[in-house]
Amino acid sequence: MTQKKEQYHFLKLYSVDFDSAKRILQVLKRYRRKDVRYCILRDLIVTYCRPFSVNKGDKITKHTLTVKVVPKELRPLHNELLAIRNQLFAHTDYTYRQPKVVNWSTDTYKWFPMQFRGFDYGKLDNRIPEISKLIQSVESNLQARIDKIEDSIEQHL
């Protein structure tokens, strides 16, 4: 397989990721309980961000989807979602969590409680319309790239 063909395959796989993200949005509409919604939101963010993380191929050892598919006006939201995914949902970043441990031990009982930065899922939940617009826009821009490649393939047949 050529590097160009693998690039095309990656783009098609990323299209599946964005379709999955849209389907997750549909699932989210069916639930009201916050605990369930927050789990679905986490899955939504991880799924949306997957194409923008480092993905391994045969010819292309580290592939990521270019940020050029993200409309400029939506890039702040895109960057925020990537940061949430990378620092909190897919990893446990010390710099994000900023943990502090205190020693409240006594002579008879050891106790080291920890406080750390949490995350406001409610604020993220309130941004579903924006996130939906972002997913739709990125998917559309990606599809335009795929269509251009497929038009080129047709001309060579």
Number of C-alpha atoms within 10 A of each C-alpha: 7 10 12 12 12 16 17 16 14 20 19 14 13 23 19 15 20 23 17 15 25 20 12 18 19 11 12 19 10 9 12 9 8 12 11 11 19 17 12 17 20 18 16 22 21 21 21 28 23 17 21 16 16 12 14 12 14 10 14 15 9 11 17 17 19 10 13 11 17 22 14 11 9 16 15 12 16 23 14 11 18 20 14 19 23 17 16 17 15 12 11 12 12 12 9 17 15 11 11 11 11 10 10 10 11 8 5 6 8 10 12 11 11 10 11 12 12 10 12 9 16 11 9 16 15 10 12 15 10 13 23 13 12 20 20 16 16 21 23 16 16 22 17 13 15 17 12 11 14 12 11 11 10 8 7 6 5
